[in-house]
Amino acid sequence: MKRLDGSSLTALVYGVFEPPICLITLVTNFFVCLVLMKKKMRNPTSVLLVALAMSDTLTSVTPLPFFLYFYTTGLYKYYLPYVPYHVCPIYVAFQDVIPTIFHTCSIWLTVTLALQRYLFVCHPIKAKRLGTVSKTVKVIIFVFVMSVLVHSCKFFDNTIINDENDMGSYESKHLINGCYLEQRSLMKNYNRVYIFIYYFVIRIFFIYVLPCLALVIVNHILIREMKKARERRIKLLKMKLHGKAAVNCLCESHTSTMMLVVVVGMFLVLELPLAIFYVIMVAGFYLSIEFISQSSQLHFSILLNLLILISYPINFFIYCIMSKSFRTSFIQLF
């Protein structure tokens, strides 16, 4: 398995687009954490949003040093088609496995965020008991631990081979001691079982299909509840009962719910195509049909991941636009 791709699209995305996006994500999510960790802003929802911001940031910045070194500098041309052997283990972990772990965290933290809002809106009494800060922190820790466990096999499924036969790069006279990945004998013997369990059951079902299905259902319920809340608010205004405080309370709850619906909605728009892409890939493997060529698979994957990466800093602007308390606290930082 060759780890470096020399296509112009890969070089453009990894070397030109991703570094500034990662930097913007780092800065915006730093401010998200700074604002939401203020004492007056601290609540179960803000704790989840901080964890989500941290997970998104780590997803984007973990492979950044290698993108800068190989693609931004253009040095990938001298190493093609292999990564230098001495950095291969770190490259595989930081370019592939660790970002996948943090992305899985982001997915399930988004699901937790939606379920938490569902509790607060539809079952407020239960929410007071279940939606505490301490219990939210425990859920966050559980999500991170499970994300590491389900992907831990990726650290051991391949062995790194020192390629001593093909060390010449395509555009350089230098000899480069490269590496490639070879599946371990145990994995080769049970390859179809491994592909089914890890890619179909874990990655497709538990990391994409199930979370997306849950988010579609919960988002639908939240939108329905927002419509009901709007009708109640209109009735209160017409009747001029319960005072201004009750109307303001409904407005604040409506705004918070709307903000989270937008965040979850954007997440779904970007994650669903990736889920479909993985289904097509795994189906092609089992049916022995190449629905999408190898080069197209790589390019689709790069573009879909780029779109997801772009969404990370957008959350900050959603919070600023839709949450008055976040906007006020952010301005007070300066």
N, C-alpha and C positions, 0 to 999 in steps of 0.2 A: 504494500500500500504506500503510494507516494504522498508525501505530506505537503509539498509546496506546489502551488498552481501558478503558472506563468501567464495566464490570460490577461488581456488588457482590462477586462471588467474586474477581476479579482484585485489587480494592482490599483485600479482606480478607487474601488470601494474601501479596501483595507488600508491603502496608503494615503489617500486624499480625503475621502469623506468621513471615515470612522474616527480618526484622531480628534478633529475639532468637535464632533458630536459627543465623543466621550468626555472631552474637557468641559463642554457645556453641561452635560449630565452631572459631572462631578461638582461643578459650581452650584447649579440649581438645587440639586439634592442636598448639598451641604446646607443651603439656606432653608430648605424644607425641614431638615432635622433640627436646625437651630431654632426655628420658629415654633415647631410643634412640641419641642421639649421644654418650652417655657412653662412655668408652673401654672399660669392661668389657662394655657392651651392644652394641658395634659389631661387626657381622658382615654378610654379604651380605643376609640377610633384613631386618635392621633398617634398612639403607640403603634398600631398596625401600619399606619401610613409611614411612620419613621422606619419600621422594619422593611416595608416595601421599597422605600427610597434607597435604603442601604443595599438591599438585594439587587435592585436594578443597577445601582452604581457598580457593584462588584461584578455583575454580569458583563457590563460594558468595558470596565477598565482592566480586568484580569488578562485578556489577551493583548492589550494595547502595546506593551513593550516590544513584543515580537512583531506586531504590525508596523511599528515605527522602525524597527531595526531592518526588517526584510523589505517591506513594501514602500514606506515613505522615503527611505534612502535609495531605493532601487537595487539594493544588494541581492534581492531574490534572484536576479538574473545570473549572478555568479554561483549560486548554489543549486539551481535547478538540475535535476528534479527532486533532490533530497535535501532534508534539513541536515546541518552538520551533526555528526554523531554525538559530540560532547554535550549538545544542548537538547538532543532529541527527547529524553524523558520529560524534561521541564516543558518543552514546547507542546508535546502531546497533552500533558495535564492542563496547562494554562490556556491553550488555544481551543481545546475541545471539552475535556471532562469537567473542569471546575466551572466554566461559564454555564454548562448545562445544569450543574447542581444548583447554582444561584438562580438560573432562569426557572427551574422547577419550584424553587422557594417563592419566587415572584408570582408564579401562577397560582399556587395554593394559598398564598397570603391574600391575593385578590379575591379568591373564593371565600376565604375567611372574612374578609372585609364586607363582602356582599351579604353573607349569612348573618354577620353581626348587625348590619343595618336592618336586615329583615326582622331580626329579633326586636330591635329598638322600636321599629315602626309598627309591627304587627303583634308583638307580645311584650309590651313594655315592662310588665311585672316580672316575667321570666328574665328579661334583659338585665334588670337591676341585680338579679342573683347570679346570672351566668356571665354577664358582660362586664366584669370588673377588670381593673388594670392588671392585677396579679394573675388572674386566670388568662387574660389575653397574652401576657408575657409567656406563660406556660405553653399556650397554643403555638406561639411563634417559635419557641425552642423546639417543640415537637416537630413542626414543619421543617425546620432546618436539619434536625437530626435524621428524619425520614428521607429527606432529599439526598443527604450524603449516603445513607444506607442503600437506597434503590439504585444509585449510580456507582457504587463502590466497585462493582464487577468490572467497570470500564478501566480501572487501574490495573487489572490483572488478566484481561481477556486476550491481550496481545503481548508478544515479546519483541523487543527492539533488536533488530539485526544490523550489525556493522557491515555495510556494503563495501567490500574490498575489490569488487570486479568492475564497477562502473562509477568511478570517482570524478570523471570529467564533467564540468558544467558546460552548458550549451554556448555561452557567450564569453567564456573566459578560458585562458590557457592554464589556469591554476588547477591543481589537483585537490579535490575536496573529499575528505573521508565522510561519506554520507551515511544515512540510515533509512530503514524502512520498517514497517510493522508487519509481523507475520503472526497469524492466529495460532494460539497455543494448541498443542495436540488434543487436549481434552475438549477444547471448543470446536476443533475440526470434527471430532467424532460425534458431537451432539450439536452441530451447527444449526440445523433446522429447529431443534428444540430451543436453543439459546436465542435465536432470532425471534421465535414466537413469544417466548417469555419476556425478553427484554424489550424488543421493539414493538410487538403487538400489544401484549398485556400491559406492560409498564408504561412505555413511552406513548403509544397511541391511545390506549384506553384510560389509564390512570392519570396521565400528564396532559392529555389534550381533550379527548372526547368527554370524559366524565366531568372535568372542571368546566368546559365550555357549555355542556348541557345544563349543569347546575347554575351557571351564571345566566344563561338564557331564561331559565325558569324564574330565578330570583329577581332578575332585572324586570321581567314582565310583571311580577307581583308588586315590586316597588313602584313601577310606573302607574299601575292600577291604584295603589294606595295614595300616590301623589294626587291623582285626579280626585279621589274621595276627599282628601285633605283640602284641596282647592275649593271643592263644593262646600265643605264645612266652614271654611274661612269666609266665603261669600255670604253664607247664611248668617254668620256672626256679625259681619259688617252691616248686613241689612237689618238685622234685629237689634243691633247696637247693645247686645247683651254681653256679659262676662268681662266687659272692659277691654281696653286697648292691649293690656298685657297678654291676654289669651290669644288675641290675633297675632301679636308679635311672636309668641311662642310657636304658633303653627307655622308662621313664615320662616323662622329660623330652622325648624325641623324640615320643612319643605325644601329649603335651599341646600341643607346638608345632604338630604337624600338625592336631590337632583345632581349635585356635584359628584356623588359616588356613582350614580347611574351613568353619568357621562364618562367617568374614568373606566368603569366596567365595560361600557359600550365600546369605547375605543379599543380596549383590550381585546374584546371579542372580534372586532373587525380585523384586527391584525393576527390574532392567534388561529382563527378558524382556517384561513388559507394554509397555514403551516401544518395544521392537523390533517387537512385533506392531502397535502403533499406527502406526508409520512404514510398515510393509508395507501396511496398510489405506489409508493416505493416498496412497501412491504408486500402488497398484493402482487406486484410485478415479480418479486423474488420468489414467492410461493407458486405462482402460475408459470414461472420461467418465461415471462413476457417482459420485454423492455418497453414499457409505456413511454418512458422519457429517457433519452440518451444520457450517458454518464456525465458528459460536459454540461448538458442542460440541467441535470439534477443539481450539479454544483452551483451553477449560475442562479437557478431558482432559489436555492437555499441561501445564497449570499444576499440576494435582493430582499427576500422575505425577512431575514434577520436584520438587514439594514433598516427596513421599515419599523420593525419592533424597537430597534435601537433609537430611532428618531422619536418614538413615542415617549421615551423615558423623561426627557426634559420638558415635554409638553404638559405633563402632570402638574409641574410647578405653576405654569401659567393658568391652568384650569383652577387651581386653588386660589390664585391671586384674583382671577376674574369673578369666581362664583362664591368665595367665602370672604365676607367683610372682616371677620375676626382675624383670619389669616393675613389678609391684606394690611390691616391696621398693625398687627404684630410685626409684620415684615418691615413696614415703614419705620417703626419704632427702633429697629436695629441700627438705623442710621441717625 
